């Protein structure tokens, strides 16, 4: 997602404006983390974006939602 955002010359703030998703949440998704803390380690857990968030991001980034879910090597 980061690479596509940069290729489109969008800042996190601009992507946030296009999607209605907070810049902080976009940053967390790009860095594969969430705000919930693991009860054992106290660290943030891995990011798991909701399906509606994936569709909003895909539309704003002009790409398939499948490419956000499983970017693969292609």
Order of alpha helices (4+ residues) and beta strands (2+ residues): alpha-alpha-alpha-alpha-alpha
